[in-house]
Amino acid sequence: MTPEVPAERLRRWRLLLGPSAEDVAQLDGDDERRDGALTGLYGGGGERGAGLGASSPQLHRWLGDVRKYFPTSVVQVMQRDAVEKLGLRQLLLEPELLESVEPDVHLVSTLLQLSRAIPARTRDTAKAVVRKVVEDIERRLTDRLVESVRGAVDRSKRTRRPQLADVDWATTIKANLKNYQPQHRTVIVEDLIGHRRRSRAASMRDVVLLVDQSGSMADSLVHAAVLGSALASIRSISTRLVVFDTEVADLTDQLHDPVDLLFSAQLGGGTDINRAVAYAQTQVRRPTDTVIVIISDLYEGGSEAELQRRVRELVASGVTVVNLLALSDSGTPAYDHDLAAKLSALGAPAFACTPDKFPELLAAALRKDDLTQWAESEGIATGR
């Protein structure tokens, strides 16, 4: 006798297989709406995507159902599939539809690639969607970035009268344990121990972010804009953000508003990393206090030989050069392994970096730590 299959398992199989498996289980209520949303996008055993035509009302209902019946992570995947599989560009070009979309970095990337085609009536809505994602990244990363970078400032001299931001809390607590008050479960701090900062002129650092704006680097550009904006708020850091394809555009004067900066970028086109690095060379004033971060998959369309020569010169002069193959949550991207290995051999290590690791990476670069060892300690694969 065949054992009875639990109803919940049958229900899940029916949702997975679609209407062609309607004999497996009967759906009702919310499940019918879930099934309809899935069938509209992925088809149901023959008719593919029949429920998502060019009709704005249909799309609007579908978007509403997707957001109501699926978790956010699933919604974002389905939205991306709708744009890629069904070519629903109107989803991004009509404000009433765009307002229904669940914002994420991938959607922002698509909007930026379409930015020249977005009509005026939709541009404000598109910017609002981008701003939501930018603000989310800011909430997650800005404080960590500022704290990590400030922590990398040289504080070699101990002081008993540190500024609050310079207090060495671990040492301070250890030195004051004798004042522990068990009834209050707290330590009474008599002496603050910290490090005296060097003068602003002595501690100033220069950071140049060179960001590849080819279409494959769109997610990285979004994160770089937000992180660059946060860096620009730190007085001890002079930050430049430069985007490039076959041309070079210095967008430093727009770092106060990462949304406007992103819409100033022009995603797509070729890649001339050598040209971007040549521009960065002209911006170096204090080589030993300068960090250049090249955010690119290293598919060079310009002169590889010239690029290697420039990187060799920069490293020899004392500049810290880092190649980030990606600055995104999507994992290690496709990249030019050969060029990555050659640049690493010149002293410019290459590896992918998730946005949450970037604060620690930049702090390590500012301290002139061994970045290859740092990456290995963090479990990050290097491109060598």
C-alpha positions as CSV (number, residue, x, y, z in Angstrom):
1,M,0.0,0.0,0.0
2,T,1.4,3.4,-1.0
3,P,1.8,5.8,1.9
4,E,-0.3,8.9,1.9
5,V,1.6,12.0,0.8
6,P,1.0,15.0,3.2
7,A,-1.3,17.7,1.8
8,E,1.3,20.4,2.4
9,R,3.8,18.6,0.2
10,L,1.3,18.1,-2.6
11,R,0.4,21.8,-2.3
12,R,4.1,22.8,-2.8
13,W,4.5,20.5,-5.7
14,R,1.4,22.0,-7.4
15,L,2.8,25.5,-6.9
16,L,6.2,24.4,-8.3
17,L,4.8,22.6,-11.4
18,G,2.1,25.1,-12.3
19,P,-1.3,24.6,-13.9
20,S,-0.1,21.5,-15.9
21,A,-0.1,19.7,-12.5
22,E,-3.6,20.7,-11.4
23,D,-4.5,17.0,-10.7
24,V,-1.8,16.9,-8.0
25,A,-3.7,19.3,-5.7
26,Q,-6.4,22.0,-5.7
27,L,-5.5,25.5,-4.9
28,D,-7.7,28.1,-3.4
29,G,-7.5,31.7,-1.9
30,D,-4.0,33.1,-1.7
31,D,-2.4,30.1,-3.3
32,E,-4.4,30.7,-6.5
33,R,-3.1,34.3,-6.6
34,R,0.5,33.0,-6.0
35,D,0.0,30.5,-8.8
36,G,-1.3,33.2,-11.1
37,A,1.7,35.5,-10.4
38,L,4.1,32.6,-11.1
39,T,2.3,31.5,-14.2
40,G,2.2,35.0,-15.6
41,L,6.0,35.1,-15.5
42,Y,7.2,31.6,-15.9
43,G,4.3,30.0,-17.8
44,G,2.2,26.9,-16.9
45,G,3.0,24.0,-19.0
46,G,3.0,25.3,-22.5
47,E,1.9,29.0,-22.6
48,R,4.8,31.0,-21.5
49,G,4.3,34.4,-19.9
50,A,0.8,34.7,-21.2
51,G,-0.4,36.8,-18.3
52,L,2.1,39.7,-18.7
53,G,1.4,41.6,-21.9
54,A,2.0,45.2,-22.6
55,S,-1.0,46.3,-20.6
56,S,-0.1,48.6,-17.7
57,P,-3.1,47.6,-15.6
58,Q,-2.2,43.9,-15.9
59,L,1.4,44.7,-14.9
60,H,0.3,46.8,-12.0
61,R,-1.9,44.0,-10.7
62,W,0.9,41.5,-11.2
63,L,3.4,43.6,-9.3
64,G,0.9,44.1,-6.5
65,D,0.3,40.3,-6.2
66,V,4.0,39.6,-6.3
67,R,4.7,42.0,-3.4
68,K,1.7,40.7,-1.4
69,Y,2.3,37.0,-1.7
70,F,6.0,36.6,-1.8
71,P,8.9,37.7,0.5
72,T,11.1,40.6,-0.6
73,S,14.0,38.5,-1.7
74,V,11.7,36.5,-4.0
75,V,10.0,39.6,-5.2
76,Q,13.3,41.1,-6.4
77,V,14.2,37.9,-8.3
78,M,10.8,37.8,-10.0
79,Q,11.1,41.5,-11.0
80,R,14.5,40.9,-12.5
81,D,13.2,37.9,-14.4
82,A,10.2,39.9,-15.7
83,V,12.5,42.5,-17.1
84,E,15.1,40.1,-18.6
85,K,12.8,37.2,-19.7
86,L,9.8,39.2,-21.0
87,G,11.5,42.5,-22.0
88,L,9.1,44.6,-19.9
89,R,10.9,47.9,-20.3
90,Q,7.6,49.7,-19.7
91,L,7.9,48.4,-16.1
92,L,10.7,50.9,-15.7
93,L,9.5,53.7,-18.0
94,E,6.0,54.4,-16.5
95,P,5.9,56.1,-13.1
96,E,2.8,54.3,-11.9
97,L,4.5,50.9,-12.5
98,L,7.8,52.0,-11.1
99,E,6.2,53.0,-7.9
100,S,5.0,49.4,-7.4
101,V,8.5,47.9,-7.7
102,E,10.5,46.6,-4.8
103,P,13.8,48.6,-5.0
104,D,17.1,46.8,-4.9
105,V,20.6,47.3,-6.3
106,H,19.9,45.2,-9.4
107,L,16.9,47.4,-10.3
108,V,19.0,50.5,-9.7
109,S,21.6,49.1,-12.1
110,T,18.9,48.5,-14.8
111,L,17.5,52.0,-14.3
112,L,21.0,53.5,-14.6
113,Q,21.6,51.6,-17.9
114,L,18.3,52.9,-19.2
115,S,18.8,56.4,-17.8
116,R,19.2,58.1,-21.2
117,A,15.9,56.6,-22.3
118,I,13.8,57.3,-19.3
119,P,11.2,59.9,-20.2
120,A,10.9,63.1,-18.2
121,R,7.6,62.1,-16.5
122,T,9.4,59.0,-15.0
123,R,12.8,60.5,-14.1
124,D,11.7,61.8,-10.7
125,T,10.1,58.5,-9.8
126,A,13.3,56.7,-11.0
127,K,15.4,58.9,-8.8
128,A,13.2,58.2,-5.8
129,V,13.7,54.5,-6.3
130,V,17.4,54.9,-6.6
131,R,17.4,57.1,-3.5
132,K,15.7,54.4,-1.4
133,V,18.4,51.9,-2.3
134,V,21.2,54.5,-1.7
135,E,19.8,55.3,1.7
136,D,19.6,51.6,2.6
137,I,23.3,51.2,1.7
138,E,24.1,54.3,3.7
139,R,22.3,53.0,6.8
140,R,24.3,49.7,6.6
141,L,27.7,50.9,5.7
142,T,28.4,54.6,6.4
143,D,29.0,54.4,10.1
144,R,31.3,51.4,9.8
145,L,33.3,53.1,7.0
146,V,33.8,56.3,8.9
147,E,34.7,54.4,12.1
148,S,37.2,52.1,10.3
149,V,38.9,55.0,8.4
150,R,39.2,57.2,11.4
151,G,40.6,54.2,13.3
152,A,43.4,53.9,10.7
153,V,44.7,57.4,11.5
154,D,48.1,57.2,13.2
155,R,47.6,57.4,17.0
156,S,51.0,56.3,18.1
157,K,51.4,58.6,21.1
158,R,49.5,57.7,24.2
159,T,47.6,60.4,26.1
160,R,45.6,60.6,29.3
161,R,43.4,63.3,27.9
162,P,42.2,62.0,24.5
163,Q,39.4,63.3,22.5
164,L,36.3,61.0,22.8
165,A,36.8,59.6,19.3
166,D,40.4,58.7,20.2
167,V,39.7,56.8,23.4
168,D,41.2,53.3,23.5
169,W,38.3,51.7,25.3
170,A,39.8,48.2,25.8
171,T,42.9,49.7,27.5
172,T,40.8,52.2,29.4
173,I,38.5,49.5,30.9
174,K,41.4,47.3,31.8
175,A,43.2,50.1,33.6
176,N,40.0,51.0,35.5
177,L,38.9,47.5,36.5
178,K,40.0,48.2,40.1
179,N,37.0,50.6,40.2
180,Y,34.5,48.0,39.3
181,Q,31.2,48.5,41.3
182,P,29.5,45.1,41.6
183,Q,26.2,46.5,43.0
184,H,25.9,48.6,39.8
185,R,27.6,46.2,37.5
186,T,29.7,49.0,36.1
187,V,33.2,50.4,36.0
188,I,33.9,53.9,37.3
189,V,36.4,55.4,34.8
190,E,38.9,57.7,36.5
191,D,41.5,57.8,33.6
192,L,40.8,57.8,29.9
193,I,43.5,56.3,27.9
194,G,43.9,57.0,24.2
195,H,46.1,58.1,21.4
196,R,47.0,61.6,20.4
197,R,46.3,62.4,16.8
198,R,48.9,63.8,14.5
199,S,48.2,67.3,13.1
200,R,45.6,67.3,10.3
201,A,48.3,68.1,7.7
202,A,50.4,65.2,8.9
203,S,47.5,62.7,9.0
204,M,45.8,63.7,5.7
205,R,45.2,60.8,3.3
206,D,44.2,60.9,-0.4
207,V,41.8,58.2,-1.7
208,V,41.1,57.9,-5.5
209,L,38.3,55.6,-6.5
210,L,38.5,54.7,-10.2
211,V,35.2,53.0,-11.2
212,D,34.6,51.1,-14.4
213,Q,31.2,52.1,-15.7
214,S,30.8,49.3,-18.2
215,G,27.4,47.5,-17.9
216,S,28.8,44.5,-16.0
217,M,30.1,46.8,-13.2
218,A,26.8,48.5,-12.5
219,D,26.2,47.1,-9.0
220,S,29.8,48.1,-8.1
221,L,29.2,51.6,-9.3
222,V,26.2,52.0,-7.1
223,H,28.1,50.9,-4.0
224,A,31.2,53.0,-4.9
225,A,29.1,56.1,-5.2
226,V,27.6,55.7,-1.8
227,L,30.9,54.8,-0.1
228,G,32.7,57.6,-1.9
229,S,30.1,60.0,-0.6
230,A,30.7,58.8,2.9
231,L,34.4,59.1,2.5
232,A,34.0,62.7,1.3
233,S,32.5,63.6,4.7
234,I,35.7,62.6,6.6
235,R,37.9,65.7,7.0
236,S,41.1,63.7,7.2
237,I,40.5,62.1,3.8
238,S,40.6,63.8,0.5
239,T,38.4,61.7,-1.8
240,R,38.1,61.6,-5.6
241,L,35.6,59.5,-7.5
242,V,36.4,59.0,-11.2
243,V,34.3,56.9,-13.6
244,F,35.6,55.6,-16.9
245,D,34.8,53.6,-20.0
246,T,36.9,54.7,-23.0
247,E,36.6,58.2,-21.6
248,V,37.3,59.5,-18.1
249,A,34.9,61.6,-16.0
250,D,35.8,63.1,-12.6
251,L,32.6,63.2,-10.6
252,T,34.2,64.3,-7.3
253,D,32.2,67.6,-7.2
254,Q,29.0,65.5,-7.1
255,L,29.9,63.3,-4.1
256,H,27.6,65.3,-1.9
257,D,24.6,63.6,-3.7
258,P,25.3,60.0,-4.8
259,V,21.9,59.8,-6.6
260,D,22.8,62.7,-8.9
261,L,26.2,61.3,-9.3
262,L,24.8,57.9,-10.4
263,F,22.6,59.6,-13.0
264,S,25.6,61.4,-14.3
265,A,27.4,58.2,-15.0
266,Q,26.9,56.6,-18.4
267,L,26.9,52.8,-18.1
268,G,28.0,50.7,-21.1
269,G,30.6,51.2,-23.7
270,G,34.2,50.0,-23.8
271,T,36.9,50.0,-21.2
272,D,40.2,51.9,-21.1
273,I,41.7,51.3,-17.6
274,N,45.1,52.6,-18.7
275,R,43.5,56.0,-19.5
276,A,41.8,56.1,-16.1
277,V,45.1,55.3,-14.3
278,A,46.9,57.9,-16.3
279,Y,44.4,60.5,-15.0
280,A,44.8,59.2,-11.4
281,Q,48.6,59.7,-11.7
282,T,48.1,63.4,-12.3
283,Q,46.1,63.6,-9.1
284,V,48.9,62.1,-6.9
285,R,50.4,64.8,-4.6
286,R,51.6,62.7,-1.6
287,P,52.5,59.3,-3.0
288,T,53.0,57.5,0.4
289,D,49.7,58.9,1.7
290,T,47.7,58.0,-1.4
291,V,45.5,55.0,-2.0
292,I,44.1,54.3,-5.5
293,V,41.3,51.7,-5.8
294,I,40.6,50.5,-9.3
295,I,37.1,48.9,-9.3
296,S,37.0,46.9,-12.5
297,D,36.8,43.4,-13.9
298,L,40.1,44.2,-15.7
299,Y,38.9,43.4,-19.2
300,E,41.2,46.1,-20.7
301,G,40.4,47.6,-24.0
302,G,43.3,49.9,-23.9
303,S,47.0,49.2,-23.6
304,E,47.8,46.5,-21.1
305,A,51.5,47.2,-21.4
306,E,51.0,50.9,-20.6
307,L,48.7,50.0,-17.7
308,Q,51.3,47.7,-16.2
309,R,54.0,50.4,-16.6
310,R,51.8,53.0,-14.8
311,V,50.9,50.7,-12.0
312,R,54.6,49.7,-11.5
313,E,55.5,53.4,-11.3
314,L,52.7,54.2,-8.8
315,V,53.7,51.3,-6.5
316,A,57.4,52.2,-6.8
317,S,56.6,55.8,-5.7
318,G,54.8,54.6,-2.6
319,V,51.2,54.8,-3.7
320,T,49.0,51.9,-2.5
321,V,47.1,50.5,-5.5
322,V,44.3,48.0,-5.1
323,N,42.3,46.2,-7.8
324,L,38.7,45.4,-6.8
325,L,37.2,43.0,-9.3
326,A,33.8,43.7,-7.9
327,L,32.2,45.8,-5.1
328,S,29.0,43.9,-4.8
329,D,27.1,41.2,-2.9
330,S,26.9,38.9,-5.9
331,G,30.2,37.1,-5.3
332,T,33.4,36.8,-7.4
333,P,32.6,38.0,-11.0
334,A,34.1,37.0,-14.3
335,Y,37.3,38.9,-14.7
336,D,40.6,38.8,-16.6
337,H,42.6,36.4,-14.5
338,D,45.8,36.9,-16.5
339,L,45.9,40.7,-16.0
340,A,44.8,40.4,-12.4
341,A,47.8,38.1,-11.8
342,K,50.2,40.5,-13.5
343,L,49.0,43.5,-11.6
344,S,49.2,41.5,-8.3
345,A,52.8,40.6,-9.1
346,L,53.5,44.4,-9.5
347,G,52.3,45.0,-5.9
348,A,48.7,45.9,-6.8
349,P,46.7,43.0,-5.3
350,A,43.4,42.0,-7.0
351,F,40.3,40.5,-5.4
352,A,36.6,40.9,-5.2
353,C,35.2,42.6,-2.2
354,T,31.6,42.8,-0.8
355,P,30.5,46.2,0.3
356,D,30.5,45.2,4.0
357,K,34.2,44.3,3.8
358,F,35.2,47.6,2.1
359,P,35.6,49.6,5.3
360,E,38.1,47.2,6.7
361,L,39.8,46.9,3.3
362,L,40.3,50.6,3.0
363,A,41.5,50.9,6.6
364,A,44.1,48.2,6.0
365,A,45.2,50.0,2.8
366,L,45.5,53.3,4.7
367,R,47.6,51.6,7.4
368,K,49.7,50.1,4.6
369,D,49.0,46.6,5.9
370,D,49.8,43.6,3.6
371,L,46.5,43.5,1.7
372,T,47.1,40.0,0.4
373,Q,47.5,38.7,3.9
374,W,44.5,40.7,5.0
375,A,42.3,39.2,2.2
376,E,43.5,35.7,3.1
377,S,42.6,36.3,6.8
378,E,39.2,37.4,5.7
379,G,38.7,34.4,3.5
380,I,38.7,36.5,0.3
381,A,40.1,34.9,-2.8
382,T,42.9,36.9,-4.5
383,G,43.2,37.2,-8.2
384,R,46.7,36.0,-8.6
